[in-house]
Amino acid sequence: MLKQTTEAFAGKYGSVEGGNKQRVASGGGKKIEGTVVLMKKNVVEVADLGALVIDDLHELFGNRVSLQLVSARNSDSAAGDQLQGKLGKKAFLENWIANTTLLITDESAYKVTFDWDEDIGIPGAFLICNAHSNEFYLKTLTLEDVPGEGRMHFVCNSWIYPTNDHEKYRIFFINKTYLPSQTPVPLRKYREEELMNLRGDGKKELKERDRVYDYAYYNDLGEPGKNPRPVLGGSTEYLYPRRGRTGRAPSEKDPKSESRIPLIKSLDIYIPRDERFNHLKMSDFFAYAFKLIVHFIKPEIRALFGKNINEFVSLEDMMKLYGEGKDMSAWRTDEEFAREMLAGVNPVVICLLEEFPPTSKLDPELYGDQSSSINKSHIEKNLDGLSTGVALEENRLFILDHHDPLMPYLRRINTTSTKTYASRTLLFLKDDGTLKPLAIELSLPHPEKDQLGAISKVYTPAKDGVEGSMWQLAKAYVSVNDAGYHQLISHWLHTHAVIEPFIIATNRQLSVLHPIHKLLHPHFRDTMNINALSRQALLNAGGLFEATIFPAKYSMELSSFLYKKWVFTEQALPEDLKKRGMAVDDPNSPHGVSLLIKDYPYAVDGLEIWSAIKMWVRDYCNFYYKTDEIVQEDIELQTWWKELREEGHGDKKDELWWPKLRTCEELVNICTIIIWIASALHAAINFGQYSYAGYLPNRPTISRRFMPEVGTPEYDELVSNPEHVFLRTITSHLQTVLGMSLLELLSKHSSDEIYLGQRDAPEWTSDAEPLGAFKKFGKKLVEIEEKILERNNDKMLKNRIGPVKMPYTLLYPTSEIGITGKGIPNSISI
């Protein structure tokens, strides 16, 4: 059979002997040896197995992968184009078959030999053509002994599809860095051409092989006519960052909405090909997902035929989900409830209380009087002998405020199966540096209309009796609010969603040769892929978010409402802390601010990470931008920043807080904020989810009943069986299992994770000074790790571990594979 196939191919492509003679005959003169590292398409994909065999047979009869060097010194005068570098002769990959096997998907190295042409001079790029029927992943090309240059390295990291009428070749540039004005003239046309290819034409539906980065609204979440959701972005009512465009056809029932693809085809959703998970990440992702389905979801579906699928019988019944080692009592203490506001999974909301009683910023014409009903009698018994005025003056009163963010949507939310409140939680800073809760206010909109204000009730700490049971329920309602706010706002909106426009703009407007592209690119890895999958299964109508967190079908609407308050410059950690009153300016501090709560683990560790990132970014940017004028004259940089504001975050383009990007210091601040959001901020609020929130009594995500009122059967039940009432109020059995499954998936590090201070390619640039600065950055992060361990061992710092005996490590830079509760990946990779 193989002999017959060989003869057939020979008739079409020529004999093996003829092919070899042609290669040998082209020899003579000086040669440059090169090594290409690539990975053939994953042959586990059975559908492509035949194509891979055919590709190998093709190589028996002729060279199918060609490379041409592009001069960085001399233009192609024969073509009359001074902006296009002279091309060298074609060279071909050698031993395609010998260097691979159909059972291995790892990288392989291939030799390539170039005929040296002195007219080429120093190469600055190379063209590659793939005449196979299948794509392959190209990692690097390394040239040895280039005359006048020595060793030269090209970092590629891209899928190379077969050539067609629209893309006859791909170009890859040397690992040098050039500002637009400094680009060698023979490379300028290629630089601009590549950017134009990445921008696309904004018209056609995008397919797998496309590399187009473009913008779209969030108009693909609902199912028009069946389960609709509003379009987010592009209107004054629903502001939102932009997502990546897929170009799919509009829905037949609503031309403003994009048609959805079936959930089972989620992997077919378009993202630029090089933004997809690599084979290791994809393997880990599906291994985790399959494990969760098998071990959690399927047993629950089978149990639907049982009697109590939606309810736990007791806390002991719930504990069966967790096994040994979970301390049920420690998680429910007031101490742990308060500590997690400083060292939990959502430590970015707590604020200094600056006036008493708390006030509201909601428009009174729309929402009436929303002032707090908490008074001095509620709190002064727990102020350790201080008056309210003194405690306020000494900056010892703090608030977890989920009142204003939720009240405008609360009436709608409570029309669903959710039954919950807007909440304010007041806390007192004790002498030992820990917080204790003072009061919880639960509020509902006036039953007649919003303009009549809020109906509120205040609960204070109690340990025993029905008051103790009501206090535990009050804390549960607060945790429901905090869990939902965390998932939708702190996590999804403030990291995943806001960073996607930066990814799109960077690829559209900054060449791979640009220093800022090289700086930011590692911090965008896998983000578009995980965001696209989230739109398919988590954020969509009826998706896992709507099924497991309290705003239900209003979840994404609520995040749109709160995007109105998002300010880019306030995402800088020092600015965020100052805005929340948790820190004040301090020129004598190494970080420029002093914390009001000295033992604030997220802020203490975070400020060290922030300062290390900023030091690295400043060292890097100052190497390329010696003056502010260079920043102002960098056409790619200025176009990038303009597009980012006017298109990527176009609904906020008129906001005056956007930096102007006229100075190097503004550039440093902008890049530091981007890297902080994509790395440390996301790590701090993501990788502790299973550790802190996997135990649902600690952080329930849904409340299904209101607080029992005196004189009702529900109140009598609270007196007689408080545990039963608690379990029937918070997240149900099935919702708990679904939530646990999701949190476990989101909290895991994959085997291919790349952490802050690391790069996937050691030769990502040839500039020695930035490489030295990056090495210094890595050493600083190692020092920070040692300091975190020292702080966690300091028994005087009581917020570092708390009653549950779990050290705060969410900003510890490195990690092992799996659920570890530590590790800062470079990017939002899960």
C-alpha positions in Angstrom: 0.0 0.0 0.0 2.8 2.4 0.9 4.6 1.5 -2.3 1.5 2.3 -4.4 1.0 5.6 -2.5 4.7 6.5 -3.0 4.4 5.9 -6.7 1.3 8.0 -7.0 3.0 10.9 -5.1 6.0 10.6 -7.3 4.0 11.1 -10.4 2.7 14.4 -9.0 5.7 15.9 -7.1 8.7 14.2 -8.7 11.0 11.5 -7.3 12.8 11.5 -4.0 16.1 11.2 -5.9 15.2 14.2 -8.1 14.3 16.3 -5.0 17.6 15.5 -3.3 19.6 16.3 -6.4 18.0 19.7 -6.7 18.9 20.5 -3.1 22.5 19.4 -3.5 22.9 21.1 -6.8 21.9 24.4 -5.2 25.0 24.2 -3.0 28.2 26.1 -3.3 29.4 29.3 -1.7 29.2 30.3 1.9 26.5 28.7 4.0 24.7 29.7 7.2 23.4 26.9 9.4 20.2 27.4 11.2 18.0 25.5 13.7 14.2 25.7 13.6 12.3 24.5 16.6 8.6 23.6 15.9 5.8 21.4 17.0 3.6 19.5 14.6 -0.1 19.8 15.1 -1.3 17.6 18.0 -1.8 14.2 16.3 -4.2 13.1 19.1 -6.7 15.0 17.0 -7.8 11.9 15.0 -9.5 14.0 12.3 -6.1 15.4 11.3 -4.2 12.1 11.4 -4.6 11.5 7.7 -3.5 15.0 6.8 -0.4 14.5 8.9 0.5 11.3 7.1 0.0 13.1 3.8 2.3 15.9 4.9 5.0 13.4 5.7 4.6 11.8 2.3 4.8 15.2 0.7 8.2 15.6 2.2 9.5 12.4 0.5 9.2 14.2 -2.9 10.0 17.7 -2.3 10.7 20.5 0.2 7.4 21.8 1.6 8.6 24.4 4.2 10.7 27.2 2.8 12.4 30.1 4.6 13.9 33.3 3.2 16.0 35.8 5.0 15.1 39.5 4.8 17.9 42.1 4.8 17.8 44.7 7.5 20.6 46.7 5.7 19.8 46.6 2.0 16.5 47.3 0.2 15.2 45.4 -2.8 16.3 47.8 -5.5 15.2 45.4 -8.3 11.6 45.7 -7.1 12.1 49.5 -6.8 10.9 49.5 -3.2 13.3 51.1 -0.7 11.1 50.1 2.2 11.3 46.4 1.5 14.4 44.4 2.4 16.3 42.3 -0.1 15.3 38.7 0.0 17.8 35.8 0.2 17.4 32.5 -1.6 14.9 30.0 -0.3 16.1 27.4 2.1 14.1 24.3 3.2 13.7 22.4 6.4 15.7 19.2 6.4 14.7 15.7 7.6 11.0 16.5 8.3 10.2 12.8 8.7 13.3 11.7 10.5 12.8 14.3 13.3 9.3 13.3 14.3 6.9 10.5 15.0 3.1 10.4 14.9 2.9 9.6 18.6 4.9 12.5 19.9 3.6 16.1 20.2 6.6 17.7 21.7 8.9 20.1 20.0 11.4 19.0 17.4 14.5 20.7 16.0 15.2 20.8 12.3 18.3 22.0 10.4 18.0 24.6 7.7 20.9 25.8 5.5 20.9 29.2 3.9 23.0 30.3 1.0 24.8 33.4 2.1 24.4 36.5 -0.1 26.6 39.4 0.9 23.9 41.8 -0.5 21.7 40.6 2.3 24.1 41.9 4.9 22.5 41.5 8.4 19.1 39.8 8.3 16.4 41.4 10.2 13.5 39.0 9.5 12.6 35.9 7.6 9.7 34.8 5.6 8.3 31.3 6.0 5.9 29.4 3.6 4.1 26.2 4.6 3.1 24.0 1.6 1.8 21.2 3.7 -1.9 20.6 4.1 -1.7 21.1 7.9 -0.4 23.7 10.3 2.5 23.5 12.7 3.6 25.6 15.6 6.8 27.5 15.0 8.8 28.4 18.2 12.2 29.7 17.1 14.8 30.1 14.4 18.4 30.4 15.5 21.2 31.3 13.0 24.8 30.4 13.7 27.9 32.4 12.6 26.2 35.1 10.6 29.0 37.3 9.1 29.4 40.4 11.1 26.9 39.4 13.7 27.5 35.9 15.0 24.5 34.1 16.5 21.1 35.5 15.8 17.8 34.5 17.3 14.2 34.8 16.2 11.3 34.2 18.7 8.2 33.2 16.7 5.7 31.3 18.9 3.0 31.2 16.3 0.9 28.7 14.3 1.9 28.5 10.6 -1.0 27.6 8.4 -0.7 26.4 4.8 -0.2 29.2 2.4 -3.3 30.5 0.5 -4.3 33.4 -1.7 -4.8 35.7 1.4 -1.6 34.7 3.3 1.2 33.6 1.0 3.9 33.8 3.7 4.5 34.8 7.3 7.2 37.1 8.5 9.1 37.0 11.8 11.5 39.6 13.0 14.8 39.3 14.8 14.7 39.6 18.6 15.9 43.1 18.5 13.8 46.0 19.7 13.1 49.1 17.5 11.0 52.2 18.0 9.1 53.0 14.8 11.4 55.8 13.9 14.4 53.6 14.5 13.3 50.7 12.4 15.8 49.9 9.6 14.3 51.2 6.4 14.2 47.8 4.7 12.0 46.4 7.5 9.4 49.2 7.7 7.1 48.0 5.0 7.0 44.5 6.6 6.4 46.0 10.0 3.4 48.0 8.9 2.1 45.1 6.7 2.1 42.7 9.6 0.1 45.2 11.8 -2.4 45.6 9.0 -2.9 41.8 8.8 -3.5 41.7 12.6 -6.1 44.5 12.3 -8.2 42.8 9.6 -10.9 44.5 7.6 -13.6 44.5 10.3 -16.1 42.7 8.0 -15.9 39.0 7.5 -16.6 36.2 10.0 -13.3 35.1 11.5 -12.1 31.5 11.2 -9.6 29.4 13.1 -6.5 30.3 11.0 -7.2 34.1 11.2 -5.0 36.2 13.4 -7.3 39.2 13.5 -7.7 41.4 16.6 -10.8 43.6 16.6 -13.5 44.9 18.9 -17.1 43.9 19.6 -19.8 44.6 22.2 -20.9 41.9 24.7 -23.9 41.0 22.5 -23.4 37.3 22.6 -24.6 36.4 26.2 -28.3 35.9 25.7 -30.6 33.9 23.5 -33.0 36.4 21.8 -36.6 35.3 21.9 -35.9 32.7 24.6 -33.5 33.9 27.3 -32.4 37.5 26.2 -29.8 39.7 27.9 -29.1 43.3 27.1 -26.1 44.2 24.9 -23.3 45.5 27.1 -21.3 48.3 25.6 -22.0 51.0 23.1 -24.9 52.7 24.9 -25.3 55.2 27.7 -27.3 52.7 29.7 -25.0 49.7 29.5 -21.3 50.7 29.5 -18.7 48.0 29.1 -15.2 47.3 27.9 -15.0 45.7 24.5 -14.3 42.0 23.8 -12.7 40.4 20.8 -14.7 40.3 17.6 -15.7 37.0 16.1 -17.7 38.3 13.2 -20.4 35.7 13.6 -23.7 36.4 12.0 -26.4 38.4 13.9 -29.1 36.4 15.6 -32.2 35.9 13.4 -34.5 37.2 16.2 -32.4 40.2 17.1 -30.0 41.8 14.7 -28.2 43.7 17.5 -27.2 40.4 19.1 -24.6 38.0 17.8 -25.7 34.4 17.1 -24.4 31.9 19.7 -22.7 28.6 19.0 -23.8 25.4 20.9 -22.2 24.9 24.3 -20.7 21.7 23.1 -18.8 23.6 20.4 -17.3 26.2 22.8 -13.8 25.5 21.6 -14.9 26.6 18.1 -15.5 30.2 19.3 -13.1 32.5 17.4 -10.1 34.0 19.1 -6.8 34.8 17.3 -5.1 31.5 16.8 -2.0 32.3 18.8 -4.2 33.3 21.8 -5.5 29.7 22.2 -4.3 27.5 25.0 -1.2 25.5 24.1 -1.5 21.7 24.2 -0.3 21.4 27.8 -2.7 24.0 29.1 -5.6 22.5 27.0 -4.8 19.0 28.4 -4.7 20.3 32.0 -7.9 22.3 31.5 -9.9 19.5 30.2 -8.5 17.0 32.7 -9.6 19.2 35.5 -13.0 19.9 33.9 -13.6 16.2 33.2 -12.7 15.3 36.8 -15.1 17.8 38.2 -17.9 16.6 35.9 -17.3 12.9 36.9 -16.8 13.4 40.6 -19.3 16.2 41.3 -21.9 17.1 38.7 -22.9 13.6 37.4 -23.6 12.2 40.9 -25.7 15.2 41.6 -27.7 14.7 38.4 -28.3 11.1 39.3 -29.4 12.2 42.8 -32.1 14.4 41.4 -34.4 11.4 41.8 -33.7 11.5 45.6 -35.8 13.5 48.1 -33.4 16.2 49.3 -31.2 17.2 46.4 -31.7 20.9 47.0 -31.2 20.8 50.8 -28.6 19.7 53.2 -30.0 18.0 56.2 -27.4 19.3 58.6 -23.9 20.9 58.7 -22.6 17.4 59.2 -24.3 16.4 56.0 -22.6 19.3 54.2 -19.2 18.4 55.7 -19.4 15.1 53.8 -18.5 17.0 50.7 -15.2 18.1 52.3 -13.9 15.1 54.1 -11.4 15.4 57.0 -9.5 18.5 58.1 -12.1 21.3 57.8 -12.6 23.2 61.1 -16.3 24.0 60.9 -16.3 26.3 64.0 -13.2 28.4 63.1 -14.6 29.5 59.7 -17.8 30.9 61.3 -16.1 33.0 64.0 -16.4 36.8 64.0 -12.6 37.0 63.9 -12.4 35.0 60.7 -15.3 36.9 59.2 -13.5 40.2 59.7 -10.0 38.9 58.9 -10.9 37.9 55.4 -11.7 41.5 54.5 -8.0 42.1 54.9 -6.5 38.7 54.0 -9.2 36.7 52.1 -10.2 36.3 48.5 -11.8 39.8 48.2 -9.6 42.2 50.3 -10.1 45.1 47.9 -13.5 46.5 49.1 -13.1 47.4 52.8 -12.8 51.1 53.5 -12.0 53.5 56.3 -15.3 54.9 57.8 -14.9 58.7 57.4 -18.3 59.8 58.8 -20.8 58.4 61.2 -23.4 57.3 60.6 -22.5 56.0 57.1 -24.0 58.0 54.2 -25.0 57.1 50.7 -23.9 58.6 47.3 -27.0 57.3 45.5 -29.1 60.0 43.8 -31.9 60.9 46.3 -34.2 61.8 43.5 -34.0 58.2 42.2 -33.6 56.3 45.5 -34.8 58.6 48.3 -33.1 58.6 51.7 -30.5 55.9 51.8 -28.8 57.1 55.0 -27.7 54.4 57.4 -29.9 53.6 60.4 -26.8 52.5 62.5 -26.5 54.7 65.5 -24.1 55.0 68.5 -26.1 52.7 70.7 -25.5 49.9 68.3 -21.7 50.1 68.4 -20.4 51.9 71.5 -20.7 48.8 73.7 -18.0 47.2 71.5 -15.5 50.1 71.1 -13.2 49.0 73.9 -14.1 52.0 76.0 -13.9 54.6 73.2 -16.6 56.9 72.1 -17.8 56.8 68.5 -16.2 60.3 67.9 -12.8 59.2 69.3 -12.8 56.0 67.3 -13.7 57.9 64.2 -11.0 60.5 64.9 -8.3 57.8 65.5 -9.1 56.0 62.2 -10.3 52.9 64.0 -13.7 52.5 62.3 -14.0 50.6 59.0 -16.8 49.6 56.7 -17.5 46.8 54.2 -20.1 48.7 52.1 -22.3 46.6 49.8 -25.2 49.1 50.0 -24.8 51.6 47.2 -23.5 49.0 44.6 -26.5 46.7 45.1 -29.5 48.8 46.1 -30.2 50.0 42.5 -30.6 46.4 41.3 -31.9 44.8 44.5 -35.6 45.0 43.6 -35.0 43.2 40.3 -32.6 40.7 41.9 -35.2 39.8 44.5 -37.8 38.9 41.8 -35.7 35.9 41.0 -35.2 32.9 43.4 -32.7 35.1 45.3 -33.9 36.8 48.4 -31.2 39.1 49.8 -30.4 42.6 51.1 -28.0 45.5 50.5 -25.6 45.5 53.4 -23.3 47.7 55.5 -20.9 46.1 57.9 -19.0 48.3 60.5 -15.8 47.1 62.1 -13.5 48.3 64.8 -9.7 48.1 64.8 -8.5 46.6 68.0 -5.2 47.3 69.8 -3.8 44.0 68.6 -4.3 45.0 64.9 -7.3 42.8 64.2 -10.8 43.8 63.3 -14.0 42.9 65.1 -17.5 43.4 63.6 -19.7 46.0 65.3 -22.9 46.0 63.4 -24.5 44.8 60.2 -27.3 46.8 58.5 -29.5 44.9 56.1 -31.6 47.1 53.7 -34.4 46.6 51.2 -36.0 49.1 48.8 -39.2 50.6 50.0 -42.0 48.2 49.1 -43.9 50.8 47.2 -41.2 52.5 45.1 -37.5 53.3 45.1 -37.9 57.0 45.7 -39.2 56.4 49.2 -35.8 55.2 50.3 -34.6 52.1 52.1 -36.2 49.9 54.8 -33.3 48.8 57.1 -32.6 46.8 60.2 -29.5 46.6 62.3 -28.0 43.4 63.8 -25.2 43.3 66.4 -22.9 40.5 67.5 -24.4 37.8 69.7 -23.2 34.3 70.5 -26.2 32.5 72.0 -29.9 32.1 71.6 -32.0 33.4 68.7 -29.9 36.6 68.6 -26.8 34.5 68.0 -28.7 32.7 65.2 -29.8 35.9 63.6 -26.3 37.3 63.8 -25.0 34.2 62.0 -27.6 34.8 59.3 -26.7 38.5 59.0 -23.1 37.6 58.4 -24.2 35.1 55.8 -26.1 37.8 53.9 -23.0 39.9 53.9 -20.9 37.0 52.7 -23.4 36.4 49.9 -23.0 40.0 48.8 -19.3 39.9 49.1 -19.0 36.6 47.2 -21.1 37.9 44.3 -19.3 41.3 44.2 -16.0 39.4 44.3 -16.9 37.2 41.4 -18.6 39.7 39.1 -16.7 42.9 39.9 -13.4 42.4 41.7 -12.6 39.3 39.6 -14.4 39.3 36.3 -14.9 43.0 35.6 -11.8 44.5 37.2 -9.3 42.0 35.8 -10.6 39.8 33.0 -12.9 42.2 31.2 -10.9 45.5 31.6 -7.7 43.9 30.4 -9.0 42.4 27.1 -9.1 45.8 25.3 -5.4 46.2 26.1 -4.6 42.9 24.5 -6.5 43.8 21.4 -5.0 47.3 21.1 -1.5 46.1 21.8 -1.6 43.5 19.0 -3.3 45.9 16.5 -1.1 49.0 17.1 2.3 47.9 18.5 4.6 45.9 16.4 6.3 42.8 17.9 9.5 44.9 17.4 8.1 47.6 19.7 9.6 47.7 23.2 6.2 48.1 24.9 4.8 45.1 23.0 7.7 43.1 24.3 7.1 44.4 27.8 3.4 43.7 27.9 2.9 40.6 25.7 3.7 38.0 28.4 1.0 39.5 30.6 -1.7 38.7 28.0 -1.2 35.0 27.6 -4.4 32.8 27.5 -6.6 35.7 28.6 -8.7 36.0 25.4 -9.1 32.2 25.4 -10.4 32.0 29.0 -12.6 35.1 28.5 -14.2 33.5 25.3 -14.9 30.3 27.2 -16.4 32.3 30.0 -18.8 34.0 27.6 -19.8 30.5 26.4 -20.4 28.8 29.8 -20.1 31.1 32.8 -21.4 34.6 31.9 -24.1 33.6 29.4 -27.8 33.4 30.1 -28.4 30.4 32.3 -24.6 29.9 32.7 -22.8 28.9 35.8 -22.5 32.4 37.2 -26.2 33.0 37.0 -26.8 29.6 38.6 -24.4 30.0 41.5 -24.3 33.7 42.6 -27.0 35.9 43.9 -27.7 38.5 41.2 -28.8 35.5 38.9 -29.9 36.8 35.5 -29.0 40.4 36.4 -25.3 39.4 37.1 -23.8 41.0 34.0 -26.1 44.0 34.0 -24.9 44.7 37.6 -21.3 44.5 36.4 -22.1 47.0 33.7 -23.7 49.4 36.2 -20.5 49.2 38.3 -18.2 49.6 35.3 -19.4 53.2 35.3 -17.3 53.8 38.4 -14.2 52.1 37.1 -11.2 54.5 36.8 -8.0 53.2 35.2 -5.6 55.3 37.3 -7.3 54.1 40.5 -6.3 50.5 39.7 -2.7 51.4 40.8 -2.5 49.7 44.2 -1.3 52.9 46.2 -4.1 54.9 44.6 -6.7 52.2 45.3 -5.6 52.1 49.0 -5.7 55.9 49.3 -9.2 56.0 47.7 -10.5 53.5 50.2 -8.9 55.4 53.0 -6.7 52.4 53.9 -3.5 54.4 53.3 -2.1 57.9 53.2 0.7 59.6 51.3 4.0 59.2 53.0 7.2 60.3 51.1 9.4 58.6 53.6 7.8 55.2 52.9 9.6 53.0 50.3 6.2 52.6 48.6 5.1 56.2 48.9 2.2 55.4 51.3 1.6 54.3 54.9 -1.1 51.9 55.8 -3.7 52.7 58.5 -3.9 49.0 59.4 -0.3 47.9 59.6 -1.2 44.2 59.5 -3.2 44.3 56.2 -1.7 41.2 54.5 -3.0 41.9 51.0 -1.7 45.5 51.1 1.6 44.8 52.8 2.5 42.0 50.3 0.9 43.8 47.4 2.8 47.1 47.9 6.1 45.1 47.7 5.0 43.4 44.5 3.7 46.7 43.1 7.0 48.5 43.8 9.0 45.7 42.3 6.9 45.8 39.1 7.3 49.5 38.9 11.0 49.4 39.4 11.3 46.9 36.6 9.0 48.9 34.3 10.9 52.1 35.0 14.3 50.5 34.3 12.9 49.0 31.0 11.2 52.1 29.7 14.0 54.5 30.6 16.3 52.4 28.4 14.2 53.1 25.3 12.8 56.5 26.1 15.6 58.7 27.2 13.4 61.8 26.9 9.7 62.7 27.0 9.9 63.8 23.4 10.6 60.3 22.3 7.3 59.2 24.0 5.4 61.9 22.3 6.9 61.2 18.8 6.4 57.4 19.0 3.5 57.1 16.5 2.7 53.4 17.3 2.6 54.2 21.0 0.4 57.2 20.7 -2.0 55.4 18.3 -2.1 52.5 20.7 -3.1 54.7 23.6 -5.7 56.6 21.6 -7.3 53.4 20.3 -7.3 51.9 23.7 -9.2 54.8 25.2 -11.5 55.6 22.3 -12.4 52.1 21.1 -11.3 49.5 23.6 -12.8 51.4 26.6 -14.8 53.6 24.2 -17.7 54.0 26.6 -15.4 55.9 28.9 -13.4 57.8 26.3 -14.6 61.2 27.6 -13.4 60.6 31.1 -10.8 63.2 32.1 -8.8 60.9 34.3 -7.1 59.0 31.5 -3.3 59.8 31.5 -2.2 61.9 28.5 0.8 59.7 27.8 3.1 62.7 27.1 6.0 61.7 29.5 8.0 58.7 30.2 6.7 58.7 33.8 3.1 58.4 32.5 4.2 55.5 30.3 5.8 53.8 33.4 2.6 54.3 35.4 0.3 53.0 32.6 2.4 49.9 32.0 2.8 49.2 35.7 -1.0 49.3 36.2 -1.6 47.0 33.2 1.0 44.4 34.5 -0.4 44.7 38.1 -4.0 44.0 37.0 -3.0 41.1 34.8 -0.6 39.5 37.3 -0.8 40.3 41.0 -4.3 41.7 41.3 -5.8 38.7 39.5 -3.7 36.3 41.5 -4.8 37.8 44.8 -8.5 37.5 44.0 -8.5 34.2 42.0 -6.2 31.6 43.4 -7.6 31.5 46.9 -11.2 30.9 45.7 -11.3 27.2 46.6 -9.3 27.6 49.8 -11.4 30.4 51.2 -14.8 30.0 49.4 -14.9 26.3 48.7 -16.5 25.8 52.1 -19.8 27.4 51.5 -20.9 28.1 55.1 -17.9 30.5 55.1 -18.8 32.3 51.9 -22.3 31.3 50.7 -23.1 32.7 47.2 -26.9 32.8 47.3 -29.5 33.5 49.9 -33.0 32.0 49.2 -35.0 33.4 52.1 -35.3 36.7 54.0 -34.4 37.0 57.6 -37.2 35.5 59.8 -39.5 38.1 61.4 -40.7 37.8 65.0 -44.2 36.2 65.1 -43.8 34.1 62.0 -43.4 30.3 61.6 -39.9 30.9 60.2 -38.9 32.7 63.4 -40.3 29.9 65.5 -38.2 27.5 63.4 -35.1 29.7 63.9 -35.6 29.3 67.7 -36.1 25.6 67.6 -33.8 24.5 64.8 -31.4 27.3 63.8 -29.1 25.0 61.8 -31.9 24.0 59.6 -33.0 27.6 58.9 -29.4 28.5 58.1 -29.0 25.7 55.6 -32.4 26.4 53.9 -31.4 30.1 53.6 -28.0 29.8 52.0 -26.8 28.1 48.8 -28.6 24.8 48.1 -27.0 21.4 47.8 -26.8 21.3 44.0 -25.7 25.0 43.9 -23.0 24.2 46.4 -21.7 21.3 44.4 -21.7 23.4 41.2 -20.0 26.2 43.0 -17.3 24.0 44.5 -16.6 22.5 41.1 -16.2 25.9 39.5 -14.0 27.2 42.2 -11.8 24.2 42.1 -11.3 24.6 38.4 -10.6 28.4 38.7 -8.1 27.9 41.6 -5.7 25.5 39.9 -2.3 26.3 38.3 -1.6 24.4 35.1 1.6 22.6 34.3 2.7 25.2 31.8 2.2 28.3 34.1 4.7 31.1 33.7 5.0 33.2 36.8 5.9 36.8 37.4 9.6 37.4 36.8 9.8 34.5 34.3 9.7 34.4 30.5 9.0 31.5 28.2 11.9 32.4 26.0 15.3 33.5 27.6 16.2 35.3 24.4 13.1 37.4 24.2 15.3 40.4 23.5 18.9 40.9 22.5 19.3 44.1 24.5 21.6 43.4 27.4 20.5 46.2 29.7 16.8 45.2 29.8 17.8 41.6 30.3 19.9 42.7 33.3 17.0 44.7 34.7 14.7 41.7 34.3 17.1 39.5 36.2 17.2 42.1 39.0 13.4 42.0 39.0 13.5 38.3 39.5 15.9 38.5 42.4 13.6 41.1 44.0 10.7 38.7 43.8 12.7 36.0 45.5 13.4 38.4 48.4 9.7 39.2 48.6 8.9 35.5 48.9 11.3 35.2 51.9 9.7 38.2 53.5 6.2 36.7 53.1 7.3 33.6 54.8 8.9 35.6 57.7 5.7 37.6 58.2 3.6 34.4 58.2 5.8 33.1 61.0 5.5 36.3 63.1 2.9 35.5 65.8 2.4 39.2 66.4 0.8 39.6 63.0 -2.5 38.0 63.8 -4.2 38.7 60.4 -1.7 36.6 58.5 -3.1 33.2 59.6 -6.2 33.7 61.7 -8.5 31.2 63.5 -8.5 28.8 60.5 -4.7 28.5 60.6 -4.3 29.2 56.9 -1.3 31.5 56.1 -1.8 34.3 53.6 0.2 33.4 50.5 -1.9 34.6 47.7 0.8 37.1 46.7 3.7 34.7 47.0 5.1 34.9 43.5 5.8 31.2 42.6 3.8 28.0 43.0 3.6 24.3 42.2 1.0 22.8 39.9 -2.6 22.5 41.2 -4.5 24.2 44.1 -1.8 25.8 46.2 -3.3 29.2 47.4 -0.2 30.9 46.1 1.6 31.9 42.9 1.4 35.0 40.6 1.2 34.0 36.9 2.2 36.6 34.4 -1.3 36.8 33.0 -4.9 36.1 33.6 -4.6 32.5 32.4 -7.6 30.9 34.1 
